[in-house]
Amino acid sequence: MNKSELIDTMAEESGLSKADTGRALEAFTSVVTNALKNEDSVALIGFGTFLVKHRAERKGRNPQTG
């Protein structure tokens, strides 16, 4: 499902207009993005948790050149 399909489905389920639903989705993604940039986590009970996880770097390898 892409963004426009998500907006269509959310609008249909909520009874909101597609424009209002699009603005709500943009606000949600903006809030989550800003929280993650500030190294906060966002927990939605029953759905999932968004958080930044720092991992150790690893050495990449090009399979064509070895």
Long-range contacts (C-beta under 8 A, 24 or more apart in sequence): none
